[in-house]
Amino acid sequence: MKLKEKEFEEIIQDLKSVASQLGAGVRFEKGDFKGGYCLLKESKVIVINKNANLQRKAMILSAALKELGVDDIYLNPKLREWIDEMGDNK
């Protein structure tokens, strides 16, 4: 999927909103890791490597949301398609 940087930024913002709907926080941190969904002191957290490129950040966020389960909430069709496609490519 060929997208411009600005489009990835918009997708990341939309994905962060979905995470918030699901009660999960999103954190961008430095370190030697890829990122993903975890529980931290009973809080849902999605941690993403701050140094990853925008496409990678969107892919990790999509995979984490897919793991959390987005089937029971409304998503616009384009965003749902993105999560389905990119969530599998992690």
C-alpha positions as CSV (number, residue, x, y, z in Angstrom):
1,M,0.0,0.0,0.0
2,K,1.7,3.2,-1.2
3,L,0.8,6.2,1.0
4,K,2.4,9.6,1.6
5,E,3.9,10.5,4.9
6,K,0.9,12.8,5.7
7,E,-1.5,10.0,5.1
8,F,0.4,7.7,7.5
9,E,0.2,10.5,10.2
10,E,-3.5,10.7,9.7
11,I,-3.9,6.9,9.9
12,I,-1.8,6.9,13.1
13,Q,-4.0,9.5,14.7
14,D,-7.2,7.6,13.7
15,L,-5.7,4.4,15.1
16,K,-4.8,6.2,18.4
17,S,-8.4,7.2,18.7
18,V,-9.5,3.6,18.2
19,A,-7.1,2.6,20.9
20,S,-8.6,5.2,23.3
21,Q,-12.1,3.9,22.5
22,L,-10.9,0.4,23.6
23,G,-9.4,1.8,26.8
24,A,-5.8,1.4,25.7
25,G,-3.1,4.0,26.0
26,V,-0.5,4.5,23.2
27,R,3.1,5.3,24.1
28,F,6.0,6.0,21.8
29,E,9.3,5.1,23.6
30,K,13.0,4.7,22.7
31,G,14.6,1.3,23.0
32,D,15.6,-1.9,21.3
33,F,12.1,-3.3,20.6
34,K,9.5,-3.4,17.9
35,G,6.4,-2.7,20.0
36,G,3.0,-4.1,20.5
37,Y,0.2,-4.5,23.0
38,C,0.8,-5.4,26.7
39,L,-0.7,-5.1,30.1
40,L,1.1,-2.8,32.5
41,K,-0.3,-2.9,36.1
42,E,-3.7,-3.9,34.8
43,S,-3.7,-1.1,32.2
44,K,-3.9,-1.8,28.5
45,V,-0.9,-0.2,26.8
46,I,0.4,-0.2,23.2
47,V,4.1,0.6,23.1
48,I,5.6,1.6,19.8
49,N,9.3,2.3,19.1
50,K,9.7,6.0,18.7
51,N,12.5,5.5,16.1
52,A,10.3,3.3,13.8
53,N,9.2,4.9,10.5
54,L,5.6,6.0,10.1
55,Q,4.5,2.9,8.2
56,R,6.0,0.6,10.8
57,K,4.3,2.5,13.6
58,A,1.0,2.2,11.8
59,M,1.5,-1.5,11.3
60,I,2.4,-2.1,14.9
61,L,-0.6,-0.1,16.1
62,S,-2.9,-2.0,13.7
63,A,-1.7,-5.4,14.9
64,A,-2.1,-4.3,18.5
65,L,-5.7,-3.1,17.8
66,K,-6.5,-6.3,16.0
67,E,-5.2,-8.2,19.1
68,L,-7.4,-6.1,21.4
69,G,-10.4,-6.8,19.1
70,V,-12.1,-4.1,17.0
71,D,-15.0,-6.3,15.8
72,D,-17.5,-4.9,18.2
73,I,-16.9,-1.2,17.5
74,Y,-17.8,1.0,14.5
75,L,-14.8,1.9,12.3
76,N,-15.0,3.6,9.0
77,P,-14.5,0.9,6.2
78,K,-11.2,2.3,5.1
79,L,-9.7,2.2,8.6
80,R,-11.1,-1.3,9.2
81,E,-9.5,-2.5,6.0
82,W,-6.2,-0.9,7.0
83,I,-6.3,-2.7,10.4
84,D,-7.2,-6.0,8.7
85,E,-4.5,-5.8,6.1
86,M,-1.7,-4.2,8.1
87,G,-2.4,-6.0,11.3
88,D,-1.5,-9.2,9.6
89,N,1.8,-7.9,8.3
90,K,3.5,-7.2,11.6
